Amino acid sequence: MASRARHANRVDPAPTTHRGPRLQGVRTAGLRSLGVLGVVAAVGILPSAVAVTGSGQGSGSGGQAVKAEALAAWLSERGAWQDVSSRTFDRATRPELPGPTKRAPSPDRVVPPTSPAPEPAPTSSPSAPATPSPTPEPSPSSTPQPSPPAPSVPAPAPAPTPAPPATGPVGAGSVGVPAGTALTVHDGDLTITTPGTVIDGLDVRGFVRVKAANVVIRNSIIRGPATPLTSPMSLVQSDAGPGTNLLIEDSEIYAQAPSRFVDGIVGMGFTLRRVDIHTVIDQVKIIGDNVTVDGSYLHGNLFYPADGTNIESHDDNVQVAVGSNVQVVNSTLSGSTNSGVMITQDRGSVVGFTFRGNSADNGACTINVAEKAYGPPPGLSITDSVFGTGQVHARCAILMSDTTRAAATVTGNTFTDGTVVTVSSGS
């Protein structure tokens, strides 16, 4: 059983009865005329001693009898006689005839063996080797073609080198309306009440009042009326509250008709970016929260001495009466008579005021901080700025009380000659 199991995949053809060779090419009538001896002789199985030398032609009946007796005796001796009419002979005595020529097996087909597999012997003995299957011809493989070269991808252009930060003070030519900008004249006052309004390229010859949120004014000039004021007024008024979020950039604000009553911008909730403000008393007046002055040029303040009706003007680049989150950064402040930055706290406490990276000069003292009834301003920071030496009081860059100084951050400030700035003490 073990041997059978090993050949479970072997295909054995069904056994067939092996018959003797057929008599081909001889008609039935011829067989009758040849007789038994002729048939035997035709298949070529007689030895030379009893071979039939004739087929009944020229021999008598007695001769045929003798030959028949000799054939019968020879067959009897061999023990292989059977009914001739069946044309079946003993396997041991009949000669093998050459079989038909076998066709070479197709390489795509496994040819089963042509003889039945031997039954396994009771004892372990080597089993007949299986007829090896012809090795299939390998299918032709396509010759690998070289991969096409990857398309050349141009190297990305190097990112432009950012311009180095501006060194030195912001001044004329680096702020205000860009050169070559075409402006449209707007005669009269401009009041904005629609949120999100964008004003671009106007030359406003009147006042601008912003009463809506998220307004943008850019590439414009606001020069005020052609006649001098006779009562205090600012050219721009941001009075929609601390959330106004007004942005003025790349613009110029100045009074075309100078007066002791005209200021630049007043209010809360606004940002000035690269704005040139000049020819006014106070460039920036802050009366509320969230104000930023960034990269701007505040200069050329107007100054009027006292006369029989009016007191001397007190001009400042930046005046802060009340508010929180106020920043003056990367800007130039100059030309004032009273101060560059005046923190008055006239209307309330000033919280979180930052002065950083600026160039500042002039004034009696360039920065003047008053406590008034509100005490030291919380979160006051004055850092990394350069001060000129043009103050009325020599080298009075920063003036504040000792209590304010103790609560403030003041560091990294120098004069233009490299001398470290120290705080001047005031009441």
Residue, then its C-alpha position, 0 to 999 in steps of 0.5 A: m500500500a505504501s508503494r501505491a501511495r507514492h504513485a497516487n499522482r501517476v496516471d496508469p492506462a487501462p490494461t488491454t488484451h495484446r493480440g497477435p499481428r493482424l494479417q494486413g493486405v491479404r484478402t479473405a479469398g487468398l486465405r482460403s487458398l493458402g490454407v493453414l500452412g500458408v497462414v502460418a508461413a505468412v506470419g513467419i513463425l515456422p522454423s526453417a525445418v518446417a517452413v512452407t516453401g510453397s502455397g499449394q502450387g505444384s504440390g499434390s495433396g499428399g505433400q500438403a498433408v505431410k506438411a500439415e502433420a509436421l506443422a501440427a507436431w511442431l505446434s504441439e511440441r511448443g504447446a502454443w496452438q490455439d484457434v487460428s481463426s482468433r489469431t491469438f498466440d502465446r506471448a512467450t512464443r510470438p515474435e514482437l512486431p515493430g510498433p508504430t513510431k511514437r510521436a515526440p511528446s508535446p512540450d506542453r503536455v505530460v505523457p502518461p506511461t505506456s504500460p501499467a505501473p507494477e503492483p507493489a510487492p509484499t516486501s519492500s523493494p525498489s519500485a519501478p522508476a516513474t517515467p520522467s515527464p519531459t521538461p517543458e521548454p521555457s517560455p520565451s522571456s521578453t528581453p528587458q528593455p532599459s527604463p527610459p531616463a527620467p525626465s529632467v526636472p529643472a531645479p527649483a529656483p532658489a527662494p529670493t533672499p529676503a531683504p535685510p531689515a532696515t538699519g537706521p531710522v525710518g525716514a522720508g522716502s521709506v514711508g508714505v505713498p509709494a512713488g508713482t501712485a496715481l491719486t484721485v482727489h476727494d474734495g470734502d470730508l469722508t465718513i465711512t460707515t460700511p464695515g470692511t470698506v477699502i480706500d485706495g489711492l485717494d487724495v482726501r482734502g478734508f477730514v476722515r471719520v471712521k465709524a465702522a470696523n475693519v476699514v483699510i486706507r492705503n496709498s492715500i493722502i489725508r491733508g485736511p481742509a484748505t482753511p485753518l482750523t479755529s478749534p481742536m480737530s484731528l485729520v483722522q478720527s477712529d471712534a468706533g471703539p477698541g474693536t474698530n481694527l482700522l488699518i492705515e498703511d503706505s499713506e501720508i497725513y498732514a495739514q495743508a492748512p497749518s493751525r495750532f488746533v490740528d492733530g494727526i489721528v485720534g482714537m482707539g483700535f487702529t494700526l499705522r504701518r509705514v505712515d508719514i505724519h507731519t505738520v500737525i501738533d500731535q501726530v498720534k493721540i490715543i484715548g483707548d485700547n489696541v493701538t499699534v504704530d509700526g514702521s512709521y515716521l512721526h516728525g515735523n511737529l507744529f509749535y505755537p508760543a502763547d499769545g494773548t488768547n492761547i497758551e503755548s502749544h504742547d506738541d507730542n509725537v505720541q500722546v497716551a491719555v488712557g488705554s491698554n495694549v499700545q505699541v510703538v515699534n520700529s518707528t522714527l519720532s522726532g521734531s517735537t517740542n514737548s515730548g516724543v511720547m507723552i503718557t499722561q494718564d489724564r483719562g485713566s490707567v495706561v496698561g501694557f505700553t511697549f516702546r521697542g526698536n525705535s529711533a527717537d529724539n527731541g522734546a524737553c525729554t523724549i519719553n515722559v511718563a506721568e503717574k497722576a492719580y493712577g500710579p505707575p503704568p502696569g507693564l510699561s516696557i522701553t527697550d532696544s531703542v536709539f535716542g538722539t541728544g537733541q532734548v531741551h534737557a540734556r540727555c533726558a531720553i526717559l523721564m519717570s518717577d522712581t516708583t514707575r522706574a521700579a515697575a517698568t522694564v527699561t533695557g538695551n537703550t543707547f544714545t546715538d553716540g553709543t552711551v547707555v541711556t539712564v532714566s531721569s527721575g521726575s515726580 
